[in-house]
Amino acid sequence: MSKATQYGGPPHARVVLTRWTVLIGAAYLVLYGQGEPLPLWQQFVVLAALLLSLALQGAAIRSGQWHRFRWPITVADITLATLAVAFTGQVTDDFFLFFFLTLMIAGISGQFGLTILATTAVCIVYVGVLYTQQEAALWRQTDLLIRLPFLFGVGLFFGTVSDAARAEESRLQQLSAVTKKMVHRYHQVASERDRTQALLEIGQLALSGRSAADVLRDVVRQVQSTVRVDRCSMLVFNESERHAYLAACTDATDDLVSLLLPLKHYPELEEALESGEIIELHPERPSELWERVRKHLPKPHQYRSWLVVPISQRGAVAGAIFLRDSRPDFEFHADEKLFCEAAAMMTASFLQDRDLVEKMRRQSRLDGLTGLLNFMAFREELDLALTEHQASAASQRENEAPQPLSLIMVDVDNLKTINDGYGHLVGNQVIERVGHQLARALPMARATCRYGGDEFFALVPLDKARASERAERLLIALEERPESIPCEISVSIGVSGLPEDGTLADELLDAADRAMYIAKSDGGHCVSIADESEQQRGRVYEAVIAVNARRLIPGDRQALRDVLDELLRLQEKELDSAAARQSLRALMAAVESKDKYTGEHSAEVSDLTNRLGSAVGLGEKDLLAISIGALVHDIGKIGIPDEILQKPGPLTTRERVQIEQHPEIGAQILAPLPALQDVVPLVLHHHERWDGAGYPHGLSGADIPLGAQIISLCDVWNALTSDRAYRKAFSQDKARRMILEGRGSEWDPRLVDLFFAVLDGSDEQDDRLTA
């Protein structure tokens, strides 16, 4: 048998279809193509041969093992052809074509031996049929006899050619398979070489003597580039505190990240610590662990594959290599896991030599720039000190004074100006200098920290007076500076004390913060001691405005929102206090740099809305909302260009469209502040009209908030009776007539009537508008 016959693949679909067509056509000619029908048993034999051939081919297609059915299928085809010729007893052109196609299909099927057999069988049948028809005259029928060698030659030709073609195809298939195996093996060898090279480099890193931060950062980079994942991190576990320290990651730039990660928020890390085994997670293969992990993932999250490889030393899990990738079809191969295990073993030896756990615990509590505590560590020390103070006070005798404790807050003045004028390098030097001198000036301090970019805290066992004296030493020390710092260093200091300013940590921090604002508003580079009197509270609000008003440059909505947020934070629940309202008036006075008319106008409108709101019968909460809303109703003008606000003549259509945006701008400024949520709709809708022709939303009638209608009416009255950039104030009589012209079109008629009653001094209350 030739090599072609060993080829096991199925023939082309067109070959199978041709075979079926020929066989069914032959059976049709045998059964229905004769003048008289064949005997029943002959019809049965032909149909049986046809069904057998078709069944064999169907079985070959379903099983996919065509090579097992090639011989039976070909024998069935030849049997059907032979029966057709034998039963019909004719050698017509149709049957001659049928013989030819049968041989051709057998040859294309690649069965050279069967092709010879089929050719011989057909030739014998052909001669036998001729002899029965022609008898002695057969040998004189040269046109019939000439077909015999032609038929045999065609069969041999097709068999030989197809055999050679199939053999060549088989060799090409084998060559393709070998090539694929070689390419696959090449990639395997290349990957193994890369992994081996990476392990050698990791070993060299561990022996290089470089800093731990550099070594661990380069290790995670080697692992990431070798395994080709999106992110790789190195974690060191503190099992006693159930925390993990982020020692290095591929996108970190600091010397040592030392980020503290509670293990309860990372179940995959906790599982690796407990089991000491590799943890692999894929959302497509849910598990109990995946359900726990999923609860702590942000929404949406980008990663689709997780691999945690434990770092074990002395039989305990000391850390882990943490790999994540975002590709949904990504899988960690066994070779990659073995590589990560080897990298983890080499890292374990390095960690054992350096004993980094304690170092990272210390560094996670320190500020990287100054070496002082960070605020998280400072807050722990403050809470502990307050707890100890309370326990000590409870155990002391009545005539014994409690141990004093004070909190000092230091804020660097004009750090942004220093950064902008001299660069951030000088700014960092200033911060380092302040931190260094703070530690020197307060050697008795229980804890000293850097809080935020330019703020510091110190906890000292002194009363406020002595703590203030120590703080003065810091001011003197900062007056001397090294040559590398080309600018003066100025700080504002606030001092609060226990228990006069509070017994809780937040109370002491807020009191020191308020005192610092007063020091800063007094010109800076001075010390202010906290005082909880109402007078100083008023000074605090004014100080916030004075310190931040210069930030209110045209269009700076975020700066304005920050100032409001700071005010509301300091005021806490005292939004209805006289000092709070005075501070908001001061804020609008600061906005007056945008529109000189706005500040005084807002204050006057607020007073008038209070009177009208009381006459309407509003409750205390609603009165507070419209009072504050009237103060800040034009705050959105900070987003309008100066040339429009201060234009002496009429506005163009385009300018009118711009200025009509100020209610929406004001609402956007106030919306993020929780304490002013009731004020936002009043600011947004204070230019709506009763007839629906107002802006920004065209509300009408009762759809307009009552507080917004009150502000609108008082706003227009004050505008008519005040001098503007483009006209003088109208007389009150003319202003009354103009307001009455808008009765029923701009405002609720009942509200207009009640408004004039209030102006005329009537104290009669009308609750119908609130019904």
QUITAUR-V427268 format. One line per field, one symbol per residue. ss: DSSP state (2 for helix, 1 for strand, 0 for the rest). psi: psi as a letter, one per 20 degrees, with the letter a starting at -180 (. if undefined). burial: I if it has 9 or more other ideal C-beta (glycine too) atoms within 8 Angstrom, else O. A space follows every 50 residues. Layout:
ss = ???
psi = ???
burial = ???
This chain:
ss = 00222200000022222222222222222222000000022222222222 22222222222220022202222222222222222222000022222222 22222222000222222222222222222222222222220222222222 22222222222222222222222222222222222222222222222222 22222200000222222222222222200011111111222011111110 00000000111122202222222220001111000002222222200000 00001111111110011111111110000000022222222222222222 22220222222220010000001022222222222222222222200000 00001111111100222222220222222222222222222000001111 10001111110002222222222222220000000000001111111100 00002222222222222222200000111000022222222222222222 20000022222222222222200000022222222222222000000222 22222222222222220002222222222222002222200222200000 00222222200222222222200222222222220000000000000000 22200222222222222222000100100002222222222010001022 222222222000000002220
psi = prhhiipjqqrqhhggggggggghgghghghijqgqqrqhhggggghghg hgghgghghhgghjmhhhjgghggggghgggghggghhkqmrhghghggg hgggghghikngghggggggghgggggggghhhhchigiimhhhhhhghg ggggghggggghggghgghghggggggggghggghghgggghgggggghg hgghghjijrqhggghghghhggghgimrhppqpqpqnhhjlqppnhqri jqirgpgkppophiimhhhhghgghjrpppqphimqrgghhgghhjqqpq qiqipqpooqoppkjqoiaqpopqqiphjpporhhhghghgghhghhghg hhhimighghgghiiqphgiirqrhghghghgggghghgghghhiqrhjp qqpqpqpppppppkhhhgghhiqhggghhggggggghghhhmhiphqprp oagkqqqpoqlqrhghhhghhhhggghihpqrhiojrqopqppqpqqpjh jriqghggghghgghhhgghhjirlrpppppjqhghghhgghggghhihi imqpinhggghgggggghghhdjkhjqhhghhhhhhghhhihhgohhgfh gggghgghhgghhhhhkqrhghggghghhhhjhjhiiijpqhhghjphaq qrgghggghiihghgghhghgiohikhihghghhjijqqhjjjaqijkqq cihpphhhggggghggghhhjqprhjrrqqrhghhgghghhjoighrphh hgghghhghjjpjppojhhi.
burial = OIOIIIIOOOOOOOIIOIIIOIIIIIIIIIIOOOOOOIOOOIIOIIIOII OIIIOIIOIIIOOOOIIOIIOOIIIIIIIIIIIIIIIIOOIOOOIIOIII IIIIIIIIIIIIOIIIIIIIIIIOIIIIIIIOIIOOOIOOIOOIIOIIOO IIOIIIOIIIIIIIIIIOIIIOIOOOOOOOOOOOOOOOOOIIOIIOOIIO IIIOIIOOOOOIIIIIIIIIIIIIOIIOIOIIIIIIIIOOOIIIIIIIII OOOOOIIIOIIOIOOIIIIIIIIOOOOIIIIIOOOOOOIIIIIOOOOOOO OOIIIIIIIIIIIOOOIIIIIIIIIOOOOIOIOOIIIOIIIIIIIIIIII IIOOOIIOIIIOIIIIIOIIOIIIIOIIIOIIIOIIOOIIOIOOOOOOOO OIOIIIIIIIIIIOIOOIIOOIOOOIIIIIIIIIIIIIIOIIOOIOIIII OOOOIIIIIIOIOIOIIIOIIIIIIOIIOOOOOOIOIOIIIIIIIIIIOO IIOOIOIIIIIIIIIIIIIIIOOIOIIIIIOOOOOIIIIIIIIIIOIIIO IIOOOIIOIIIIIIIIIIOIIOOIIOIOIIIIIIIIIIIIIIOIIOIIII IIIIIIOIIIIIIIIIIIOOOIIIIIIIIIIIIIIIIIIIOOOIIIIOOO IOOOIIOIIIIIIIIIIIIIOOIOOIOIIIIIIIIIIIIIOIOIOIOIII OOOIOIIIIIIIIIIIIIIIIIOIOOOOIIOOOIIIOIIOOIIOIIIOOI IIIIIIIIOOOOOOOIOOIOO
